[in-house]
Amino acid sequence: MYLPSIEVLKVLGYRNSKDVVFIERNPEEKLFLYVVINAIEDVLVHQSDRKSSFIKCEAHNWLIGYDDDFIKICEWARLDPDSIRNNYVKCMKKRTIRFTQKQINWQNYRKTFYKMKILTEREKRRKKGTLRNLRIQAHCSSLNFTSTIFLSVI
């Protein structure tokens, strides 16, 4: 059986980590457990390239958003979704999980890009400069960690 890293177990918290390591699960439950573990591993990434930033922000939004998919997957993995989310928020407050300004800027770029996809061609041409400026801003951003704690979807 695959055991997650120590960093992932710290994010999960003591009780959840104990359950992950010691409880026997059937293959379906393992699959859903690994979905949760994968999301936590994605959030712990420190790289600030575009793709890594998108993946990190998506995982963060999934964990912090507390939507139906998150709740169902936790329950199917025999994990308590409230406990997972509360431990994740604690790690955010302790700064175990942090975001760089570059990662945040890439997420802003992505949100703007998807908003522009539904615009008409005329509106797209008008807003093309905005997207270009966001891309330049993301490329030139610092790699220092921000002091802001994102306890909501970004």
N, C-alpha and C positions, 0 to 999 in steps of 0.2 A: 504494500500500500504506500502511496505517495504521502509524505508528511510535509506540510508547509513549513516555510522558513520561520525562524524565531520572531522576526519582525511581524509576520502575518499573525502568528499566535498572540503576540502582544496586542495587536489591534483587536483581535477577537475577544480578548479578555480571558481571565482564568477559567471560568465555568465553561465557556464555549470551547476554549482550547482543549480542556479536559475531554469534553464530548467528542471533539474532532479526532483526538488521538486514540481514545479508548473504546468508543462505542463502535460495535460492528454494524456495518450498513450493507444493504443489498446494492447491486450495481446502479440502479436508478437513483437511489439516495446519494451514492458516491458522486454520481454525475452532477447532481444539483449542489452538493457540497463544494465540488470543484469550481462551479460557476461562481459561488460566493468567494471562495479563496482567490480565484483569478481576478475578480473585481478588486479585492483588497491588494493583491500584488500589483495590479495596474495603477492603483492610486499611490503606491509607494515608490513609483518610478521617479527619478530625478532628472532624466533627460528632458531637454526643452525644445527638441525639434518639433516640427509641425505635427507629424503623425503621433508621436508619443504624447504630445500635449492634448490632442483630440481624445486619445484613448483614456488618458488620466482624467480629463474633465468629464467624459462620458461615464466612467466608473464612479466618480465622485457624485455625479448627479443621480445615478442609479441608487447608490447607497444612501444618500442624504434625502432623496426625493420621497422615499417611503411609499412608492406606488404599489399597485396590486401585483405586478410581476415580481418585485422584490419580496413581498410578503409571501407569495405562493412558493417561490423558489426556496426561501428559508424554511418554510414549513415542510416542503417536500424533502429537504435535506435534514430534517429533524433538528433545526436550529430555531431559536427564539428571535424573530425579526426585531422586536423592541430592544433586546439585549445587544444584538449586533449593531444596530444603529446607535444606541447609547454609547457603546464602547468606541465606535467610530468617532462620534462627536467628542468624547473625552480625549482621544488621540489628536484630534484637530486642535483642541484647546491646549494640549500639552506640546503642540507643535511637532509631534511625531510625523504628521502628514502636513506637508507644506506645498505651496505653489509658488513658482517664480513669476515675475512680471511677464516674462516671455510666454509662459504657458497660458496665462490669463488673456494676453493679447491675441494669441492664436485662437483661443475660444471665441473671443469677440469677433475676430475675422470670420470664423466659421459660421457663427450665428448670422452675421450680416450677409454672407455669401448665400446661405439658404433662404433668407428673406428676399434676396434679389432674384432668386430663381423663379419666383412666382410673379414677378413684375412684367409689365409689357416691355417691348424692345425700347420704346422711347424712354420709359422710366429707368431702364437699365443703363442706357447711355448717359443719362443725367447723373446717375449715382456711381458710375464707373470709377470716378476719382476717389470716392469714399473708400471703396474696396481696395484700391491701389495704396491709398494712404495707410489703411489698416495693415496691409501686408508689409509695407515699409516699417511701420511702427513695430510690428511683431519681430521683424528681422533685427531691428536696432535696439530692442529691449534688453534690459539688464538680466543677468542670470542670478541675481540676488533673490533670496526668498522674500516674499512680501510679508508684512507684519499683519495683514488682514486675515481674519479667520472666516472662512466661507461656511457658514452653517446653514446655507440654503443652496438651491440649485444655481450654478453659474452658467 
